[in-house]
Every structure is written in structure tokens, then in C-alpha cells.
């Protein structure tokens, strides 16, 4: 199942190891989120805020990062 998390506020969220396969995170606030080794394959991150997020080891294969920061 693909989660629809459009516009959700995940400021500082601890999502290390999370499986968000094909989730919709359009316009999501991931400021300072910990996504260490998370699976973001095919995720829509259009216009998402990724400032200061920990993206170490994240799988972004096929992810849409257009206009994300």
C-alpha cells in the first residue's frame, strides 16, 4: 500500500530504517528528520523540505526530488 502523506509535518521525525516505498510526501516538511537507511524508492518528494535531514544510506531510486530543498 502506498501512503499518502502529502503536506505532512515530520519536523525532526525519527524515521531511520523506515520503509516508505512509493509514498506521496509532496510538500512534506522533513526538516531535521532522521531518515538513516530508510527506503524511499519511488517516493514523491516534489517540493518537500529536506533541509538538515539525515539522508545517509537512503534508497532514493526512482524518487521525485523536483523542487525539493
Buried (B, 14 or more C-beta within 10 A) or exposed (E): EEBEBBEBEBEEBEBBEBEBBBBBBBBBBBBBBBBBBBBBBBBBBBBBBBEEBBBEEBBBEEBBBEEBE
